[in-house]
Amino acid sequence: MVDPKSTAPAPTALEEAPSYVIDVQWYRDRSKSLVHLTERRMCAECRQEHQQGHHSEADETALWQEQLGRLAKCCSTKPGYVTARTPVLEAVLRLLMAHGNQPRTAEQLCDELNQRWAQGESMRDIPLGILQTLLDRHQSSGIVKALEPGEAAPEAAPTSS
């Protein structure tokens, strides 16, 4: 039973809302390169400066982190990084990269998408509920709910032979 006289502040909707990240393991399990994923979203100048070589898995992770920093400082600030023509899940992927793959709630992502789309030549808007549903149900983009500290990863669904 909840004590109505409790002095503890009630959690806000933002604190209760799940956050989303790019699942690094999802890409590894599918033999997809995070470096290549990010390189394709870099601006022409950064892509030209970037020289992709053969890296071990540990090197790839460090290189990916470096690329995310470059995206945040340069590429994501340029017009065209996310436009009204960018598909929704691609736009979310780009925003997560621009924030260094730090957990972002659907509300934060929705606000930023709508703000960026409002700056373009053609307006676009996505309601929070629709974005939340897309993020929760779409399984082929590598975007997943971020785990809370101490929370175990969900078991993988069994595959049929």
N, C-alpha and C positions, 0 to 999 in steps of 0.2 A: 504494500500500500504506500502511495506517495504522500509524504507529509506536506500539506499545503503551506505550512509555515517555513518550509525549507529555504535557507538563504542561498543555496547553490543556484547559480544562474542556469536557466533552461538552455539546452543546446540549440544553436541556431540551425536553420535549414542548411546553410553552407557546411556546417560541421557534420551534419548527418548525411549529406549527399555523398555518393561514391565519387571517387576521383578516378581518372583514366590516365594510362601511360602506354607507351609503345612497349610491347612485350619482346624483349631481346631474345628470350629463349624460343619464342614462336618463330622468329626468323631463322635462328640456328637449326631448329628442328626441320625446317623446310629447305635447308642449305641455301638460304638467301643471305646475301651480303648486306650488312648494315651500312658499310662504307659506300657501296654502289647505290643503295636506297637513298642515302643522303646526297651523294654526288649529283644524282639526277635532279635534285631540287635546288642546287646551288645556282647562283647567278653566273653569267658567262665569265666574269672576271675571276671569281673564286674557283670555278671549275677549271679554268685555264691554269691557275696557280697550283691546283691540287694534282699531284702525280700519284696515281694509284698503282702500287706494286703488289707483290704477293706477300701477305702478312699472315702470321699465325693468328689463332683465335684471340689470344691475349693482345697481340698488336692491333688487331682489327677493332677491338673494344676501345683501346686508347685512341686510335685514329678516329673512330666514330665520335668519341667525346670531343675531340679537337674540332671535328667538322661541325658538330652542334654549336660549339662556341662561335665558329665563323658564321654559321647561319644566323645566329642570334644578333651578332654585331653588324653584319653586312646584308646578306641576302634577304632576310625576312623584313628588312626595313625599306626595301625597294618596291616601287609600284609593280604589280604583276605577280608578287609572291603568292598572294591569295586574292583572287578576283571573283566576281559574281559568276564567272563561267567555270570556276574550279568546282569539281564535284565535292559534295559535302564531306565525305569521309577522307578524301585527299586533302581537303582544307584542314580538317581536324588533325591529320597526320602532320601536316606542315606546321600547324600551330604548336603541337606537342614538341616537334623538333626545335622550333624557334625558342621554346622555353626550356631547352636542355633536357627534355623528357622528364621534367618534374611533374608530379601529379597535378591535374587540373580537373575541376568539377565540370559537369555538363553545363552548368550555369555560366561558369567562367568562359568556357569555350564558345557557348552560344553568344554571349555578350561580345566577345572579341570578333567572332565571325560576322555578326550583324554590323558591328562598327566598321570593320574593314570593307564589307560589301556596300555600306552606305557611302563610302568614299569614291567608289568607282563610277563609271559612266552609266551603268545600269544597276538599279537598286534590286536587292534580293534580301529576303528575310526568312529565318527559320525559327519556328516556335520551339521553346525549350523542351516541351513534351515530345516532339518529333525527334529532336536531336538525341534526347535521352533514350528513346526507343531504338533508334539506329545504333547507338553505341552499345546498348545492352544486347541487341540481337545479332548484329553483324559479326561474323566470325572469320572473315577472310582478309582482314586488313592488319592484323597484329596489334590492334588497339584493345586493351583489356582494362578491367577495373584494377586499380592499384590495391595491393594488399595493405592492410593496416599492420602496424608493428605487432609482431607475435602471431599474426594470422598465417595459417598454413595454406599453401597453394592447393587449389582444388585438384582432385584426381582427374586424370585424362579419361575421356570417354573411351570405352573399349571399341576397337575397330573390328568390323566383320571381315572374315576371310573369304 
